[in-house]
Amino acid sequence: MSELEKLEERVQKLSPEELKKFREWFVEFDARFWDEQIAADSKAGKLDKLVSDALAEHKAGKSRPL
C-alpha cells in the first residue's frame, strides 16, 4: 500500500471534528506551499513573461480596474 493510500485510509477514519481540523490545517498548509512556489518561480524569473505580457496589455488599454 502506498503512502497516499495509507493517508487516504486514515483520513476516511477521522471523526467529523478531526476532519474539520484537518481541512483547516490543510488549507493553511496548501496556501503556504502555493505562496512559497510562487515566490520561488518569481525569483527564478519564471513569471517574467507573464508580467511583461500583462503590462503590455494594460498599456494597450486591454485591462480594467478591479
DRENDO-1510 file (C-alpha; in Angstrom, 1 decimal, always signed):
<recs>
REC; n; res; u; v; w
REC; 1; MET; +0.0; +0.0; +0.0 .
REC; 2; SER; +1.4; +3.4; -1.0 .
REC; 3; GLU; +1.8; +6.3; +1.5 .
REC; 4; LEU; -1.0; +8.1; -0.3 .
REC; 5; GLU; -3.3; +5.1; +0.0 .
REC; 6; LYS; -2.5; +4.9; +3.7 .
REC; 7; LEU; -3.2; +8.6; +4.2 .
REC; 8; GLU; -6.5; +8.3; +2.4 .
REC; 9; GLU; -7.5; +5.4; +4.6 .
REC; 10; ARG; -6.6; +7.3; +7.7 .
REC; 11; VAL; -8.4; +10.5; +6.6 .
REC; 12; GLN; -11.6; +8.4; +5.9 .
REC; 13; LYS; -11.5; +7.2; +9.5 .
REC; 14; LEU; -11.3; +10.7; +11.1 .
REC; 15; SER; -14.2; +11.9; +13.2 .
REC; 16; PRO; -16.2; +14.9; +11.9 .
REC; 17; GLU; -14.4; +17.2; +14.3 .
REC; 18; GLU; -11.0; +15.8; +13.4 .
REC; 19; LEU; -11.8; +16.1; +9.7 .
REC; 20; LYS; -12.8; +19.7; +10.2 .
REC; 21; LYS; -9.4; +20.4; +11.9 .
REC; 22; PHE; -7.6; +18.5; +9.2 .
REC; 23; ARG; -9.3; +20.5; +6.5 .
REC; 24; GLU; -8.4; +23.8; +8.2 .
REC; 25; TRP; -4.8; +22.7; +8.6 .
REC; 26; PHE; -4.6; +21.5; +5.0 .
REC; 27; VAL; -6.0; +24.8; +3.6 .
REC; 28; GLU; -3.4; +26.7; +5.5 .
REC; 29; PHE; -0.6; +24.2; +4.5 .
REC; 30; ASP; -1.6; +24.3; +0.9 .
REC; 31; ALA; -1.8; +28.1; +0.8 .
REC; 32; ARG; +1.7; +28.4; +2.4 .
REC; 33; PHE; +3.1; +25.8; -0.1 .
REC; 34; TRP; +1.5; +27.8; -3.0 .
REC; 35; ASP; +2.9; +31.1; -1.8 .
REC; 36; GLU; +6.4; +29.5; -1.5 .
REC; 37; GLN; +6.2; +28.1; -5.0 .
REC; 38; ILE; +5.1; +31.4; -6.5 .
REC; 39; ALA; +7.9; +33.2; -4.7 .
REC; 40; ALA; +10.5; +30.7; -6.0 .
REC; 41; ASP; +9.1; +30.9; -9.5 .
REC; 42; SER; +9.2; +34.7; -9.4 .
REC; 43; LYS; +12.7; +34.7; -8.1 .
REC; 44; ALA; +13.8; +32.3; -10.8 .
REC; 45; GLY; +12.3; +34.6; -13.5 .
REC; 46; LYS; +9.6; +32.0; -14.5 .
REC; 47; LEU; +6.9; +34.7; -14.3 .
REC; 48; ASP; +8.7; +37.4; -16.1 .
REC; 49; LYS; +7.0; +36.7; -19.5 .
REC; 50; LEU; +3.6; +36.7; -17.8 .
REC; 51; VAL; +4.3; +40.0; -16.1 .
REC; 52; SER; +5.6; +41.6; -19.3 .
REC; 53; ASP; +2.6; +40.4; -21.3 .
REC; 54; ALA; +0.1; +41.7; -18.6 .
REC; 55; LEU; +1.8; +45.1; -18.5 .
REC; 56; ALA; +1.8; +45.4; -22.3 .
REC; 57; GLU; -1.9; +44.6; -22.4 .
REC; 58; HIS; -2.6; +47.1; -19.7 .
REC; 59; LYS; -0.6; +49.8; -21.5 .
REC; 60; ALA; -2.6; +48.9; -24.7 .
REC; 61; GLY; -5.8; +49.6; -22.8 .
REC; 62; LYS; -6.9; +46.0; -22.6 .
REC; 63; SER; -7.4; +45.9; -18.8 .
REC; 64; ARG; -10.0; +47.3; -16.4 .
REC; 65; PRO; -10.0; +48.3; -12.8 .
REC; 66; LEU; -10.9; +45.6; -10.3 .
</recs>
